[in-house]
Amino acid sequence: MSMGAYDEDEHERREQQASRVDADFDDERTIYHGEVEYDSGESAEALLDQFEQIKSE
């Protein structure tokens, strides 16, 4: 098989593969239950100081 024939066959194979639609997946949304909390109490300077302290230990 010459290189040119391989390239054409490979192109055809990839075209067929790309044109297929995979419908075997779960199309339902995942529902999550729980809570999320954000703590923005400390300033950026306090957090940087804390980081520097952790690094030096």
C-alpha atoms as an extended CHARMM CRD file, in Angstrom:
* protein
*
        57  EXT
         1         1  MET       CA              0.0000000000        0.0000000000        0.0000000000  PROA      1               0.0000000000
         2         2  SER       CA              1.4300000000        3.3320000000       -0.9790000000  PROA      2               0.0000000000
         3         3  MET       CA              1.4510000000        6.2900000000        1.3550000000  PROA      3               0.0000000000
         4         4  GLY       CA             -1.0790000000        8.1790000000       -0.7740000000  PROA      4               0.0000000000
         5         5  ALA       CA             -3.5990000000        5.3250000000       -0.5960000000  PROA      5               0.0000000000
         6         6  TYR       CA             -3.2000000000        5.1510000000        3.1690000000  PROA      6               0.0000000000
         7         7  ASP       CA             -3.8470000000        8.8720000000        3.5180000000  PROA      7               0.0000000000
         8         8  GLU       CA             -7.0420000000        8.6900000000        1.4570000000  PROA      8               0.0000000000
         9         9  ASP       CA             -8.3340000000        5.6400000000        3.3520000000  PROA      9               0.0000000000
        10        10  GLU       CA             -7.4930000000        7.2400000000        6.6960000000  PROA      10              0.0000000000
        11        11  HSD       CA             -9.2860000000       10.4260000000        5.6630000000  PROA      11              0.0000000000
        12        12  GLU       CA            -12.4060000000        8.4460000000        4.7010000000  PROA      12              0.0000000000
        13        13  ARG       CA            -12.3160000000        6.4970000000        7.9780000000  PROA      13              0.0000000000
        14        14  ARG       CA            -12.0650000000        9.6810000000       10.0260000000  PROA      14              0.0000000000
        15        15  GLU       CA            -14.8590000000       11.3360000000        8.0370000000  PROA      15              0.0000000000
        16        16  GLN       CA            -17.1580000000        8.3820000000        8.7390000000  PROA      16              0.0000000000
        17        17  GLN       CA            -16.2130000000        8.3600000000       12.3960000000  PROA      17              0.0000000000
        18        18  ALA       CA            -16.7860000000       12.1120000000       12.7590000000  PROA      18              0.0000000000
        19        19  SER       CA            -20.1770000000       11.9470000000       11.0580000000  PROA      19              0.0000000000
        20        20  ARG       CA            -21.5680000000        9.3620000000       13.5050000000  PROA      20              0.0000000000
        21        21  VAL       CA            -23.6870000000       10.5890000000       16.3950000000  PROA      21              0.0000000000
        22        22  ASP       CA            -23.1860000000        8.8740000000       19.7340000000  PROA      22              0.0000000000
        23        23  ALA       CA            -26.6040000000        8.7340000000       21.3860000000  PROA      23              0.0000000000
        24        24  ASP       CA            -25.6180000000        6.2010000000       24.0490000000  PROA      24              0.0000000000
        25        25  PHE       CA            -25.0460000000        8.7630000000       26.7810000000  PROA      25              0.0000000000
        26        26  ASP       CA            -27.2480000000        9.7750000000       29.6680000000  PROA      26              0.0000000000
        27        27  ASP       CA            -29.0000000000       12.9810000000       28.6670000000  PROA      27              0.0000000000
        28        28  GLU       CA            -30.4200000000       13.7210000000       32.1070000000  PROA      28              0.0000000000
        29        29  ARG       CA            -29.0740000000       16.5390000000       34.2270000000  PROA      29              0.0000000000
        30        30  THR       CA            -27.3180000000       15.6370000000       37.4230000000  PROA      30              0.0000000000
        31        31  ILE       CA            -29.0440000000       17.1560000000       40.4240000000  PROA      31              0.0000000000
        32        32  TYR       CA            -26.8460000000       18.0800000000       43.3670000000  PROA      32              0.0000000000
        33        33  HSD       CA            -28.1390000000       18.7290000000       46.8650000000  PROA      33              0.0000000000
        34        34  GLY       CA            -26.1810000000       20.6230000000       49.4920000000  PROA      34              0.0000000000
        35        35  GLU       CA            -24.9530000000       24.0040000000       50.5520000000  PROA      35              0.0000000000
        36        36  VAL       CA            -22.1440000000       26.3080000000       49.5060000000  PROA      36              0.0000000000
        37        37  GLU       CA            -20.6670000000       28.8980000000       51.8260000000  PROA      37              0.0000000000
        38        38  TYR       CA            -18.2700000000       31.6840000000       50.9500000000  PROA      38              0.0000000000
        39        39  ASP       CA            -16.0830000000       33.2050000000       53.6350000000  PROA      39              0.0000000000
        40        40  SER       CA            -14.7160000000       36.5300000000       52.5180000000  PROA      40              0.0000000000
        41        41  GLY       CA            -14.0120000000       37.8550000000       55.9930000000  PROA      41              0.0000000000
        42        42  GLU       CA            -10.2370000000       38.1940000000       55.8110000000  PROA      42              0.0000000000
        43        43  SER       CA             -8.4730000000       40.8100000000       53.7510000000  PROA      43              0.0000000000
        44        44  ALA       CA             -5.9800000000       39.9460000000       51.0500000000  PROA      44              0.0000000000
        45        45  GLU       CA             -3.1510000000       41.2710000000       53.2350000000  PROA      45              0.0000000000
        46        46  ALA       CA             -4.1440000000       38.9990000000       56.1340000000  PROA      46              0.0000000000
        47        47  LEU       CA             -4.2740000000       36.0100000000       53.8110000000  PROA      47              0.0000000000
        48        48  LEU       CA             -0.8520000000       36.8380000000       52.3610000000  PROA      48              0.0000000000
        49        49  ASP       CA              0.5770000000       37.1860000000       55.8620000000  PROA      49              0.0000000000
        50        50  GLN       CA             -0.8870000000       33.8130000000       56.7880000000  PROA      50              0.0000000000
        51        51  PHE       CA              0.5780000000       32.2830000000       53.6160000000  PROA      51              0.0000000000
        52        52  GLU       CA              4.0300000000       33.6900000000       54.3680000000  PROA      52              0.0000000000
        53        53  GLN       CA              3.7920000000       32.3270000000       57.9110000000  PROA      53              0.0000000000
        54        54  ILE       CA              2.8860000000       28.8480000000       56.6280000000  PROA      54              0.0000000000
        55        55  LYS       CA              5.7500000000       28.9230000000       54.1160000000  PROA      55              0.0000000000
        56        56  SER       CA              8.3160000000       29.8400000000       56.7800000000  PROA      56              0.0000000000
        57        57  GLU       CA              7.3580000000       26.9630000000       59.1140000000  PROA      57              0.0000000000
